[in-house]
Amino acid sequence: MSRIDHFSHAALLVGPSWVGDMVMAHSLVQVLRTQHLTHAIDVLAPAWSAALVERMPGVREVVAVPVGHGRLGLSVRLALGRSLRGGYDRAVVLPNSWKSALVPFFARIPRRTGYIGECRYGLLNDWRGLNKTELPMIVQRFVALGLPKGAPLPSVCPAPELQVAPRNSQAAVAAFALWTNKPILILCPGAEYGPAKRWPASHFAEVAKTMCKQGWVVWVMGSDRDNDVAEEVCSLGGSGCVNLAGRTTLAQAVDLMALADAVVSNDSGLMHVAAALGRPLVAVYGSSDPGFTPPLSKTARIVALELACSPCFKRECPLGHYDCLRALSPERVLEMLSVLTITASTPEGNASP
C-alpha cells in the first residue's frame, strides 16, 4: 500500500485570507464531510486564522502558511508542499490566486479542485469555471467546489459554525476584567474595506446609550485599526461601554463574542463570526450587497436602506454623501434589536438553527 493509499480519505482545504471568508469556508468543510464521510480535513491557511479554524467542527488540523500575505515565497511553498506529500488524496483551493494553488501542486495531491482564477490550468486538475450569475453568493461558490463538477447545489447551503469552549470565554473575561452579570451587547463599528461600509460612530453610540439605560453592558470590538472609531463610540456612548478594539487577539474576540446576548455590526469579518456563533445579530449594510455575503444564521437580521445608488461596492461614497449609512437611523437598529432579543428569550428562539 502506498502512502497515498494509506491517507486516501484526507482532504486539504486551502483557505481564504479574510476573516469573513474563512468563516464561510466552514460551509465547505461540512459539505466535504457529507460527501466523503471518512475524510479527515485539514486547512492550509495564514497563521492568524488558526483561532477560527481551531473552533470549526470537523477540522482536524491547521497547516500554517509561513508566508506573508501578498508574498510569493516560492521556496517556502515548495518546502511545505514537499513536507505534505502522501498526506492527502484531494485538495480544494478557495482563493483564486496562482500562488494559492502551489502547495497542493508541490505536494502532488492527486485531485486538486478550484476555480481557474489566474490561469491555473497546470496547477489544478479539477478546475471549474465560475458562473457568477448561477452562484451569486460567496458561500455558494465555496460549497460548489466540494461537489462533483456540474452537480446541483443543496437548496440551502449549510451555515458556518464556530464552537467555543466555556473555559476559553471565561479566560478572556478574566483577562480584561469584564462584567458579565448584565446582558451583553457587542458593537463592531469597523470594516476593513473602507468608510462606505461603516455606519457612523454617532449612530453606534446612540444604540449604546439606549441599551445601557436598559441595563446592558456594551463591549466595542475590532482590530487595532478600529481603535479610534471604537473610542469615539465609547466616549459618546457613556460609562457602560468598554473599548476592546485592538486589545484582544482574534481568539479572544471570538471567545468573548460567544457570550454576547446581541451584536450590532457592519458588514465585516466579526459580523460573520457572530453569525457562526449563533448570536442575535443586526447587520448594517451600506455600499455592499447583503445578497453576496450575508450573515448565514437564523438569528441574524439585515438592515439596509436599499437606495437607488446602492450597492455601489465602493470604498468611499462616489456621491460624497454616504446616505446609505447616515440616513439609516439608530432607531431602526434598536427596533430590530428589540425583536431579536425578545425572540431569543423564547423557547423557539433558543432552539438550534
LUMVEXGU-168277 format. One record per residue (C-alpha): y, z, x. Coordinates in steps of 0.25 Angstrom, whole numbers, padded with zeros to 4 digits, always signed. Layout:
! LUMVEXGU-168277
YZX...
//
This chain:
! LUMVEXGU-168277
+0000+0000+0000+0014-0004+0006+0025+0005+0006+0032-0003-0005+0020-0002-0014+0020+0013-0012+0034+0014-0017+0032+0003-0027+0039+0011-0038+0052+0015-0031+0066+0009-0034+0079+0009-0026+0091+0008-0034+0104+0004-0027+0115+0012-0034+0130+0009-0036+0141+0014-0028+0149+0021-0040+0147+0034-0047+0146+0028-0061+0138+0016-0057+0128+0025-0050+0127+0034-0063+0124+0022-0071+0113+0017-0061+0105+0029-0067+0102+0020-0079+0095+0010-0070+0087+0021-0064+0082+0025-0078+0078+0010-0081+0071+0009-0068+0063+0021-0071+0060+0016-0085+0056+0002-0079+0048+0008-0068+0043+0022-0072+0037+0025-0058+0049+0021-0050+0056+0030-0041+0071+0027-0040+0080+0029-0028+0094+0026-0028+0101+0020-0016+0116+0024-0017+0128+0029-0010+0126+0043-0005+0137+0048-0014+0129+0044-0026+0118+0054-0023+0124+0064-0033+0122+0054-0044+0109+0049-0041+0102+0062-0038+0106+0066-0052+0099+0054-0058+0086+0056-0065+0075+0046-0060+0081+0044-0046+0072+0048-0034+0081+0048-0023+0095+0043-0018+0095+0034-0006+0109+0035+0000+0116+0022+0005+0122+0027+0019+0133+0016+0018+0147+0018+0013+0152+0011+0000+0156-0004+0003+0150-0004+0017+0138-0014+0020+0131-0005+0031+0121-0015+0033+0113-0008+0044+0113+0005+0036+0108-0002+0023+0097-0009+0032+0092+0004+0037+0092+0010+0024+0085-0001+0018+0074-0001+0029+0072+0014+0026+0069+0011+0011+0059+0000+0014+0046+0002+0006+0052+0013-0003+0055+0004-0016+0050-0007-0024+0063-0011-0030+0078-0009-0029+0089-0011-0039+0103-0013-0033+0114-0010-0043+0127-0013-0034+0130-0028-0033+0134-0028-0018+0126-0035-0008+0125-0023+0001+0119-0014-0010+0106-0023-0010+0104-0022+0005+0096-0009+0005+0085-0013-0005+0084-0027+0003+0083-0020+0016+0073-0010+0010+0064-0022+0006+0063-0017-0008+0054-0027-0015+0063-0029-0028+0078-0028-0027+0086-0029-0040+0100-0031-0042+0111-0040-0047+0115-0052-0038+0128-0045-0035+0133-0050-0021+0123-0061-0020+0111-0052-0017+0100-0063-0019+0094-0060-0006+0095-0045-0007+0089-0044-0021+0077-0050-0026+0078-0046-0041+0092-0050-0043+0099-0050-0056+0111-0058-0061+0121-0049-0069+0126-0054-0083+0137-0044-0085+0138-0049-0100+0124-0045-0102+0125-0032-0094+0139-0027-0097+0137-0012-0093+0134-0008-0079+0123+0001-0083+0116-0011-0090+0117-0019-0076+0111-0008-0069+0099-0006-0079+0096-0021-0079+0093-0020-0065+0081-0011-0068+0075-0020-0078+0067-0033-0075+0076-0045-0074+0080-0050-0088+0075-0038-0095+0084-0033-0106+0092-0020-0105+0088-0008-0113+0096-0007-0125+0102+0006-0119+0103+0008-0104+0098+0022-0100+0110+0031-0098+0112+0037-0084+0109+0051-0082+0112+0061-0072+0105+0075-0071+0112+0087-0065+0105+0100-0061+0112+0112-0067+0112+0119-0053+0120+0108-0048+0130+0109-0058+0131+0124-0056+0133+0122-0041+0144+0112-0044+0151+0122-0053+0150+0133-0043+0155+0124-0032+0168+0123-0040+0169+0136-0047+0169+0129-0060+0169+0136-0074+0158+0131-0084+0160+0141-0095+0168+0131-0103+0166+0117-0108+0168+0108-0096+0176+0095-0097+0175+0086-0085+0186+0075-0083+0185+0063-0074+0198+0057-0072+0195+0048-0061+0190+0034-0060+0187+0026-0047+0191+0013-0051+0206+0015-0054+0217+0020-0063+0213+0011-0075+0200+0019-0077+0207+0033-0076+0212+0040-0089+0225+0047-0086+0225+0060-0079+0234+0066-0090+0224+0062-0101+0213+0069-0094+0222+0081-0093+0225+0081-0108+0210+0081-0110+0208+0092-0100+0219+0101-0106+0214+0099-0120+0199+0103-0116+0204+0115-0108+0211+0120-0120+0198+0119-0128+0191+0128-0117+0185+0117-0108+0186+0117-0093+0189+0103-0086+0184+0098-0073+0190+0086-0068+0181+0078-0059+0182+0066-0050+0182+0061-0035+0192+0065-0025+0200+0052-0029+0201+0058-0043+0207+0072-0038+0222+0068-0041+0219+0064-0055+0210+0076-0057+0220+0085-0052+0230+0079-0062+0221+0081-0073+0219+0095-0069+0233+0098-0067+0237+0092-0081+0224+0098-0088+0226+0112-0085+0219+0124-0079+0206+0121-0085+0204+0109-0076+0197+0109-0063+0198+0097-0053+0185+0093-0047+0189+0079-0043+0185+0077-0028+0180+0091-0027+0165+0088-0031+0154+0080-0025+0149+0069-0035+0136+0078-0036+0145+0090-0041+0153+0081-0050+0140+0077-0057+0135+0091-0058+0148+0096-0064+0148+0084-0073+0135+0089-0079+0142+0101-0084+0153+0094-0092+0154+0096-0107+0163+0084-0107+0168+0073-0098+0180+0064-0099+0180+0053-0088+0186+0040-0085+0176+0028-0082+0171+0034-0069+0159+0038-0061+0160+0052-0067+0160+0047-0081+0146+0041-0078+0142+0054-0072+0146+0061-0085+0139+0051-0094+0126+0052-0085+0126+0067-0087+0128+0066-0102+0141+0073-0102+0150+0071-0115+0159+0061-0109+0172+0054-0113+0174+0042-0104+0188+0035-0103+0189+0020-0101+0201+0012-0097+0200+0000-0089+0185+0000-0088+0175-0005-0098+0166+0006-0105+0156-0005-0108+0154-0007-0094+0152+0007-0088+0151+0016-0100+0147+0031-0099+0132+0030-0102+0130+0042-0111+0129+0046-0125+0138+0058-0122+0150+0049-0117+0161+0043-0125+0171+0032-0120+0186+0032-0123+0194+0019-0121+0205+0012-0128+0200-0002-0127+0213-0008-0125+0214-0023-0124+0217-0023-0109+0204-0014-0106+0195-0014-0099+0202-0021-0088+0193-0015-0077+0206-0014-0068+0208-0002-0059+0223-0002-0063+0229-0006-0076+0233-0020-0075+0243-0018-0086+0249-0005-0080+0247+0004-0092+0233+0010-0092+0234+0011-0107+0219+0011-0108+0219+0024-0102+0233+0030-0104+0232+0027-0119+0218+0034-0121+0223+0048-0125+0217+0061-0121+0215+0064-0136+0205+0053-0137+0197+0058-0126+0198+0072-0131+0193+0067-0145+0181+0061-0138+0178+0073-0130+0178+0082-0143+0168+0072-0149+0159+0072-0137+0159+0087-0135+0156+0090-0150+0145+0080-0149+0139+0086-0136+0139+0100-0143+0130+0096-0154+0114+0095-0153+0115+0080-0154+0126+0079-0143+0117+0087-0134+0105+0078-0135+0101+0070-0123+0106+0056-0124
//
